[in-house]
Amino acid sequence: MSSISSKNTDQWSSRYGFLLASIGFAVGMGNIWRFPYVTGQNGGSAFLIIYLACALLIGLPLLITELTIGKRGRSSAPGSIINIANESGVSKQWGKVGSLGVLCAFIILSYYSVISGWTLDYFFRAAFGYLENIDAARSVEMFNSLNNNPWRLLFWNTVIYLLVIFVVRKGVQAGIERAVKILMPALFLILVIMMIYSAVTGDLSATIRFLLEPDFSKVSFLTIMQAMGQAFFSIGIGWGTLIVFGSYLPQDFSIPRSSVTLIFADTFVAILAGFAIFPLVFGYGLEVNSGAGLAFETLPLAFGQMPAGNLFGALFFLLLITASLSSCIGIAESVVSWVKEKLQIERTKGILLTASAAWILGFLSIMSLGAWSEFYPLNFIPLFEGKTIFDTLDFIAANILLLIGSMLLSIFLGWFVSQDLTKRETGIKNKVHFKLWLIMVRFVAPIFLFVILFMAFAE
């Protein structure tokens, strides 16, 4: 691995195709079931202002960094870094930073696909009327029974991987780009339909107060750190995927303009999701919460009571399917890019190997949701005390590998690559803007990531 000569020859057919793929990767279930809740609980539009500031000051420089490395390196995440290291005359060991991203993406894929399987299961439950007149106890029992049925979860997990294999094996334009040109418009259409229906049948005024009414009394240092963390994770930095997506960019592509578009599109979807969900929550007097509990325990109560609840329940879970599937495709691509480069094999074999390995690791997560829910593999380490296999994998990937990899990546491009190369490849022509970007990458981003990492270990 001392010298990477093979470079990606695939390219996005257009800026539109790249943006849809990048937005599809960034927009996951967290945008739909977590971001609106966090916004409402932390001061509404006051939090949104802070979030956008963090996204533009921290997320944007790191996003430009990853796309620039890919655009120049033209390989997988490790391969792109090694190519740039060779060109810059620095140690090729920096390629291991890219390997951290690949490992992070692989781990996240293994359990994110399991969560995606939940959406498929609930789509059919809603479509066939299983949510009709459901009460709180039955809703909780339904979700628990799903997690205690490993064979059912394994089936849906397998379906997710078959869909991912079908798309990724066809390559960039014929596979990923074609898929997101269907998935992303479908996601926006479903969001708009859900928003209109929620506004008519739910409590829109309460939602406006919850999401948009500024309450600076709820803003604290912890709120700012939460906004920074949300901005970082929501954009999808540190997984290696954006480096790979950058490697498919044409040479004359404007990275800064597309990066800004991606950040605002990601935020816009999250806000729309809030207006699609919370009118129902408030209108039906349900508990305001976040995460899986909101989607699989709380909202089914609303769908069970509302007119045409089967239809709109199915639409909501179809929304989650499109968000999760597009993310799975993006995550898988970053791993496949490395596998086929490392083993010198064709794309089809690469995705089959990736999907098979992630499927096997995902089985451990499935078991930890039910039969192994009281098995804590690293309980002897205080940091992992009380964490199941699922929780452990999530913590290692999202709170350790992702943060360390991104911090080292910013240091690599900021300090070890010539400014002439970075200025040329980023496409930041304004001298003041370039200097600002360099300051953020060299100083602000590494310090911020270190603080977040420290806080993760200090909890």
C-alpha positions in Angstrom: 0.0 0.0 0.0 3.0 2.3 -0.3 1.9 3.7 -3.6 -1.6 3.9 -5.0 -1.5 4.2 -8.7 -5.1 3.1 -9.6 -7.5 6.0 -9.7 -11.2 6.2 -10.1 -12.3 6.7 -13.7 -16.0 6.9 -12.8 -17.5 10.4 -12.7 -20.8 12.0 -11.8 -22.8 12.8 -14.9 -23.7 16.3 -13.6 -23.6 18.5 -10.5 -27.2 17.7 -9.9 -26.4 13.9 -9.7 -23.6 14.6 -7.3 -25.7 16.8 -5.1 -28.6 14.3 -5.0 -26.2 11.5 -4.0 -24.5 13.7 -1.3 -27.8 14.9 0.1 -29.2 11.3 0.0 -26.1 10.2 2.0 -26.3 13.1 4.5 -30.1 13.0 5.0 -30.7 10.0 7.3 -33.2 9.0 9.8 -31.5 11.3 12.3 -32.7 14.3 10.3 -36.3 13.1 10.6 -36.6 11.8 14.1 -33.8 13.6 16.1 -33.0 17.0 14.6 -36.5 18.6 14.9 -36.8 17.4 18.5 -33.4 18.8 19.5 -34.3 22.1 17.8 -37.5 22.4 19.7 -36.0 21.4 23.1 -33.1 23.9 22.7 -34.8 27.2 21.9 -36.4 26.7 18.5 -35.0 29.2 16.0 -32.4 30.3 18.5 -30.9 26.8 18.2 -31.3 26.9 14.4 -29.3 30.0 14.2 -26.5 28.5 16.3 -26.7 25.2 14.3 -26.3 27.0 11.0 -23.4 29.0 12.3 -21.7 25.8 13.5 -22.5 24.0 10.2 -21.0 26.9 8.2 -18.0 27.5 10.5 -17.1 23.9 11.3 -19.0 21.6 9.0 -18.4 23.5 5.8 -14.5 23.6 6.1 -14.4 19.9 6.9 -16.8 19.1 4.0 -14.6 21.0 1.6 -11.6 19.2 3.0 -13.0 15.8 2.4 -14.2 16.6 -1.1 -10.9 18.2 -2.0 -8.9 15.1 -0.9 -11.1 12.9 -3.0 -11.0 15.2 -6.0 -7.3 15.3 -5.9 -6.6 11.8 -4.8 -9.1 10.0 -7.2 -9.2 6.8 -5.1 -10.8 5.3 -2.0 -10.4 7.3 1.2 -7.1 5.7 2.2 -5.9 5.7 -1.4 -6.7 9.4 -2.0 -4.8 10.4 1.1 -1.8 8.3 0.1 -1.8 9.8 -3.4 -1.8 13.3 -1.9 0.9 12.3 0.7 3.1 11.0 -2.1 2.6 14.3 -4.0 3.3 16.4 -1.0 6.4 14.4 0.1 5.0 13.4 3.5 4.6 10.0 5.2 2.2 7.6 3.5 1.2 6.5 6.9 -1.4 9.2 6.7 -3.4 6.8 4.6 -4.3 5.0 7.9 -6.5 8.0 8.7 -8.6 7.1 5.6 -8.7 3.5 6.8 -10.3 4.7 10.1 -13.0 6.3 8.0 -13.6 3.0 6.1 -13.7 1.1 9.3 -16.1 3.6 10.8 -18.4 3.4 7.7 -18.4 -0.4 7.8 -19.4 -0.5 11.4 -22.1 2.0 10.9 -23.4 0.2 7.9 -23.7 -3.0 9.9 -26.1 -1.6 12.4 -27.7 1.2 10.4 -29.1 -1.5 8.0 -30.7 -3.2 11.0 -32.5 0.1 11.9 -33.4 0.5 8.2 -35.1 -2.9 8.5 -37.4 -1.6 11.2 -38.7 1.0 8.6 -39.5 -1.8 6.1 -41.4 -3.8 8.7 -43.4 -0.9 9.9 -44.2 0.2 6.4 -46.1 -3.1 5.8 -47.6 -3.0 9.3 -49.1 0.5 8.6 -50.2 -0.4 5.0 -52.0 -3.5 6.2 -53.8 -1.8 9.1 -51.9 -3.1 12.1 -51.7 0.4 13.6 -55.5 0.9 13.6 -56.8 1.9 17.1 -53.4 1.0 18.6 -52.9 2.1 22.2 -49.7 3.1 24.0 -49.1 -0.3 25.6 -49.7 -2.2 22.4 -47.4 0.2 20.5 -44.5 -0.5 22.9 -45.2 -4.2 22.8 -45.2 -4.2 19.0 -41.8 -2.6 18.8 -40.4 -4.8 21.5 -41.8 -8.0 19.9 -40.1 -7.0 16.6 -36.7 -6.6 18.4 -37.2 -9.9 20.1 -37.7 -11.7 16.8 -34.2 -12.1 15.3 -35.4 -14.0 12.2 -37.8 -11.2 11.2 -35.1 -8.6 11.7 -32.6 -10.8 9.8 -35.1 -11.0 6.9 -35.5 -7.3 6.6 -31.8 -6.7 7.1 -31.2 -9.1 4.1 -33.7 -7.2 2.0 -31.9 -3.9 2.7 -28.6 -5.4 1.6 -30.1 -6.9 -1.5 -31.3 -3.4 -2.5 -27.9 -1.9 -1.7 -26.1 -4.6 -3.7 -28.5 -4.0 -6.6 -27.7 -0.3 -6.7 -24.0 -0.2 -5.8 -22.9 -3.0 -8.2 -24.0 -0.9 -11.2 -21.5 1.9 -10.4 -21.7 5.6 -10.1 -23.9 6.8 -12.9 -26.0 3.7 -13.7 -26.4 2.7 -10.0 -26.0 5.3 -7.3 -26.9 8.4 -9.4 -29.9 6.7 -11.0 -31.2 5.5 -7.6 -30.9 8.9 -5.9 -32.7 10.6 -8.8 -35.7 8.4 -7.8 -35.2 8.3 -4.0 -34.5 12.0 -3.3 -37.5 13.5 -5.3 -39.6 10.8 -3.7 -38.4 11.8 -0.2 -39.2 15.5 -0.8 -42.6 14.7 -2.3 -43.6 12.5 0.7 -42.3 15.2 3.1 -44.5 17.8 1.4 -47.6 15.5 1.4 -47.0 14.7 5.1 -46.6 18.4 5.9 -49.8 19.3 4.3 -51.7 16.5 5.9 -50.2 17.2 9.3 -51.0 20.9 9.0 -54.7 20.1 8.3 -55.2 17.3 10.9 -52.7 18.3 13.6 -51.7 21.3 15.6 -49.6 23.5 13.3 -49.5 26.5 15.7 -48.0 24.5 18.5 -45.4 23.2 16.1 -44.5 26.7 14.9 -44.0 27.7 18.6 -41.9 24.6 19.2 -39.6 24.8 16.2 -39.4 28.5 15.3 -40.2 30.6 18.3 -36.8 31.7 19.7 -36.2 31.1 23.3 -32.6 32.2 24.2 -33.2 31.3 27.8 -32.7 27.6 26.8 -29.3 28.4 25.2 -26.3 27.4 27.2 -22.7 26.3 26.4 -24.1 22.7 26.3 -26.6 23.8 23.7 -23.8 25.2 21.5 -21.8 22.0 21.8 -24.9 20.0 20.9 -25.5 22.2 17.9 -21.9 21.7 16.8 -22.1 18.0 17.3 -25.4 17.8 15.4 -23.9 19.9 12.5 -20.9 17.6 12.3 -22.8 14.3 12.4 -25.7 15.4 10.2 -23.5 16.4 7.2 -21.8 13.0 7.2 -18.2 14.0 7.8 -15.6 11.4 8.8 -17.1 8.3 7.2 -14.9 8.4 4.0 -18.0 8.6 1.8 -17.5 12.3 0.9 -13.9 11.6 0.0 -15.1 8.8 -2.4 -17.8 11.0 -3.8 -15.2 13.7 -4.3 -13.1 11.3 -6.3 -15.9 11.1 -8.9 -16.0 14.9 -9.4 -14.9 16.4 -12.7 -11.9 18.7 -12.5 -13.8 21.9 -13.2 -16.3 21.3 -10.4 -16.9 24.0 -7.8 -16.5 22.4 -4.4 -17.4 25.4 -2.2 -20.7 26.2 -3.9 -21.9 22.6 -3.8 -20.8 22.2 -0.2 -22.9 25.2 0.9 -25.9 23.8 -1.1 -25.5 20.4 0.6 -25.5 22.0 4.1 -28.6 24.1 3.5 -30.4 21.2 1.8 -29.7 18.8 4.7 -31.0 21.4 7.2 -34.0 22.2 5.1 -35.1 18.5 5.0 -34.7 18.3 8.8 -37.0 21.4 9.3 -39.5 20.0 6.8 -39.5 16.7 8.8 -40.4 18.7 11.9 -43.4 20.2 10.3 -44.4 16.8 9.0 -44.2 15.1 12.4 -44.8 17.4 15.3 -48.3 18.7 14.3 -49.4 15.1 14.7 -47.6 14.7 18.0 -49.2 17.9 19.4 -52.5 17.5 17.7 -53.0 14.0 19.3 -51.6 14.9 22.7 -48.7 12.6 22.4 -45.4 12.7 24.3 -42.7 14.8 22.6 -39.6 12.6 22.4 -36.8 11.7 20.0 -35.2 8.8 18.2 -36.7 5.4 17.6 -39.3 6.0 20.3 -40.8 8.8 18.3 -41.0 6.9 15.1 -41.9 3.4 16.2 -43.8 4.0 19.5 -45.2 7.5 19.6 -46.3 8.3 16.0 -48.1 4.9 15.4 -50.5 6.1 18.1 -51.4 9.1 15.9 -51.6 7.0 12.8 -53.9 4.7 14.6 -56.4 7.5 15.4 -56.3 9.8 12.4 -58.4 9.7 9.2 -56.6 7.6 6.5 -54.0 6.7 9.2 -53.0 3.5 7.3 -52.1 5.5 4.2 -50.2 8.2 5.9 -48.6 5.9 8.3 -47.3 3.9 5.3 -46.2 7.1 3.7 -44.2 8.1 6.8 -42.4 4.9 7.0 -41.8 5.0 3.2 -40.1 8.4 4.0 -37.9 6.7 6.5 -37.1 3.9 4.0 -35.9 6.4 1.3 -33.8 8.3 3.9 -32.2 5.2 5.3 -31.7 3.4 2.0 -30.0 6.4 0.3 -27.6 6.7 3.4 -26.9 2.9 3.3 -25.9 3.2 -0.4 -23.5 6.1 0.3 -22.0 4.4 3.3 -21.5 1.1 1.4 -19.9 2.9 -1.6 -17.1 4.2 0.6 -16.3 0.7 1.8 -16.6 -0.9 -1.6 -14.2 1.7 -3.1 -11.6 0.6 -0.6 -12.3 -3.2 -0.9 -12.0 -3.3 -4.7 -8.9 -1.1 -4.7 -7.2 -3.1 -1.9 -8.1 -6.6 -3.3 -7.9 -5.5 -7.0 -11.3 -7.0 -7.7 -14.3 -5.8 -9.7 -17.1 -3.8 -8.2 -19.7 -6.6 -8.0 -17.3 -8.8 -6.0 -16.5 -5.8 -3.8 -20.1 -5.0 -2.9 -20.8 -8.7 -2.3 -17.9 -9.0 0.1 -18.8 -5.7 1.9 -22.5 -6.6 2.2 -21.8 -10.2 3.4 -19.3 -9.0 6.1 -21.6 -6.2 7.3 -24.6 -8.6 7.3 -22.7 -11.0 9.6 -21.7 -8.2 12.0 -25.2 -6.9 11.8 -26.5 -10.2 13.1 -24.7 -9.5 16.4 -26.5 -6.2 16.7 -29.8 -7.9 15.9 -29.2 -10.4 18.7 -28.3 -7.7 21.1 -31.7 -6.0 20.6 -33.5 -9.1 22.0 -32.0 -12.3 23.4 -28.6 -10.8 24.1 -30.0 -7.5 25.4 -28.3 -8.0 28.8 -25.0 -9.0 27.4 -22.4 -6.2 27.7 -19.3 -7.3 25.9 -17.0 -4.5 27.2 -18.6 -4.0 30.6 -15.2 -4.2 32.3 -14.3 -0.9 30.7 -16.1 2.0 32.5 -16.7 3.8 29.2 -18.6 0.9 27.8 -20.4 -0.2 31.0 -24.0 -1.1 30.4 -23.6 -1.0 26.6 -25.0 -3.8 24.4 -23.2 -5.0 21.2 -25.4 -2.5 19.3 -24.6 0.3 21.7 -20.9 -0.5 21.7 -20.6 -0.5 17.9 -22.4 2.8 17.7 -20.2 4.4 20.4 -17.0 3.2 18.8 -17.9 4.4 15.4 -19.7 7.6 16.1 -17.9 8.8 19.2 -14.3 7.6 18.7 -13.4 6.6 15.1 -15.3 9.3 13.4 -14.0 12.1 15.6 -10.4 11.0 15.6 -10.4 10.4 11.9 -11.8 13.8 11.1 -9.5 15.6 13.5 -6.4 13.9 11.9 -7.8 14.6 8.4 -8.1 18.3 9.0 -4.5 18.3 10.4 -3.2 16.5 7.4 -4.7 18.8 4.8 -4.2 22.0 6.9 -0.6 21.4 7.9 1.0 18.8 5.6 -0.3 19.6 2.2 1.0 22.7 0.3 -1.3 25.8 0.3 -0.9 26.0 -3.5 -2.3 22.5 -4.0 -5.2 23.0 -1.6 -6.1 26.4 -3.0 -6.1 25.1 -6.5 -8.2 22.0 -5.7 -10.7 23.5 -3.3 -11.5 26.2 -5.9 -11.6 28.9 -3.2 -10.4 31.8 -5.3 -11.0 34.7 -2.9 -7.8 35.1 -0.7 -9.7 36.1 2.4 -12.1 33.2 2.1 -9.2 30.8 1.6 -7.3 32.1 4.6 -10.5 31.8 6.7 -11.0 28.2 5.5 -7.4 27.4 6.3 -7.7 28.8 9.9 -10.8 26.8 10.5 -9.2 23.6 9.2 -5.9 24.1 11.0 -7.0 25.4 14.3 -10.8 25.6 15.0 -11.9 22.2 13.7 -9.2 20.1 15.4 -9.8 21.9 18.7 -13.6 21.5 18.4 -13.3 17.8 17.6 -10.9 17.2 20.5 -13.3 18.9 22.9 -16.2 16.7 21.6 -14.0 13.6 21.9 -13.0 14.6 25.4 -16.7 15.1 26.4 -17.6 11.7 24.9 -15.0 10.1 27.2 -15.9 12.2 30.2 -19.6 11.3 30.2 
